[in-house]
Each structure stands twice: as C-alpha cells, then as structure tokens.
C-alpha cells in the first residue's frame, strides 16, 4: 500500500531497505490517473522489493520544488535515501517493471 507524503513526512519515507518509488501526481492530471493503477498493481506484485510513496504536487509543493518537478507524472527512484533514476510521463506496465528491475 503506497504511503502518502507531505512536506514534513517525505524525508522519513525514503529510509527503506527496498527500492523506493516516489510518484509525483495531482488529481487533475489525466496521465497520472492512467499510471496510478499500474503502479499500485506493480507495488502489490513486487511488495518484497519496492515501496511506493505518493506525492500530490498541490499538497506537498515544497517537496515538488526541491526535486524540480516540472511535469507530472514523474517517478523518482531512491536506493538507501539517494535518488538513482527518474522517469517523466505515463508508461505501460512492462516498461515500468523493466525500469524497476534495472534499479533493484
């Protein structure tokens, strides 16, 4: 189950032994609504390897600004609290799984 981050809780959510995928999204974003169920499905299937953190850019604007999020959806991939990869835009499930496996 994805965790929801705020400006104050974000940094603590990155501290995980698994690969952390941060999903920057907004309720008004069509491509975000397309990516969200795919990400939820992959998180369920790979729960032992990944965790997902959702950041609503309207609610956690400081976090979005810190990572210079200019377009959504944007996924940031973190290992041991450090960003290791980034994708922008919606993607099909096979492409998302491939990206995740490349960062494990």
C-alpha positions in Angstrom: 0.0 0.0 0.0 1.5 3.3 -1.1 2.4 5.8 1.5 1.2 9.4 1.1 3.9 12.0 1.7 3.6 15.6 3.0 6.2 18.3 3.1 7.1 17.2 6.6 6.9 13.4 6.3 8.7 13.0 2.9 12.3 12.5 4.0 11.4 9.8 6.6 9.6 7.8 3.9 12.8 7.5 1.8 14.5 5.5 4.6 13.7 2.0 3.5 15.9 -1.0 2.6 13.7 -1.6 -0.5 13.8 0.5 -3.7 11.5 3.5 -3.0 9.5 4.8 -6.0 8.2 8.3 -5.5 5.1 9.1 -7.6 4.6 12.9 -8.1 1.0 13.4 -9.2 -2.1 15.5 -9.0 -5.9 14.8 -9.0 -6.4 16.9 -12.2 -3.7 15.1 -14.2 -5.0 12.6 -16.7 -1.8 10.7 -17.3 -1.3 10.4 -13.5 -4.7 8.7 -13.3 -3.6 6.3 -16.0 -0.3 5.5 -14.3 -1.6 5.1 -10.7 -3.4 1.7 -11.1 -0.4 0.3 -12.9 1.9 1.5 -10.1 -0.5 0.0 -7.5 -0.5 -3.3 -9.3 3.3 -3.5 -9.6 3.7 -2.5 -5.9 1.4 -5.4 -4.9 3.3 -7.8 -7.1 6.8 -6.7 -6.0 6.0 -5.7 -2.4 9.1 -7.5 -1.1 11.4 -5.4 -3.3 9.8 -2.0 -3.6 7.8 0.6 -1.7 5.8 3.4 -3.2 5.4 6.9 -1.9 2.8 9.2 -3.5 3.4 13.0 -3.5 0.5 15.2 -4.5 2.2 18.2 -6.0 -0.6 20.5 -4.9 -0.3 19.4 -1.3 3.4 18.9 -1.0 4.6 21.7 -3.1 7.9 22.1 -1.2 8.9 18.6 -2.0 8.0 19.0 -5.6 10.0 22.2 -5.8 13.1 20.6 -4.1 13.2 17.9 -6.8 12.3 20.4 -9.6 9.2 18.6 -10.7 8.1 20.4 -13.8 5.9 17.8 -15.4 3.7 15.0 -13.9 3.5 12.2 -13.5 7.2 11.9 -12.5 8.6 8.9 -10.8 11.8 9.2 -8.8 13.7 6.0 -7.7 15.6 6.0 -4.4 18.0 3.5 -3.0 19.3 4.0 0.5 17.8 7.5 0.5 19.7 8.6 -2.6 17.9 9.3 -6.0 19.2 6.8 -8.6 16.8 7.3 -11.5 13.8 9.3 -12.8 11.1 8.9 -15.4 8.6 11.5 -16.7 5.2 10.6 -18.1 2.9 7.7 -18.0 4.2 4.3 -19.2 2.8 0.8 -19.7 3.3 -1.8 -17.1 6.1 -3.8 -18.9 8.2 -0.6 -19.2 7.6 0.2 -15.5 8.6 -3.3 -14.4 11.7 -3.1 -16.6 12.7 0.3 -15.1 12.2 -1.1 -11.6 14.3 -4.2 -12.3 17.1 -2.1 -13.7 17.2 -0.2 -10.4 17.0 -3.0 -7.9 
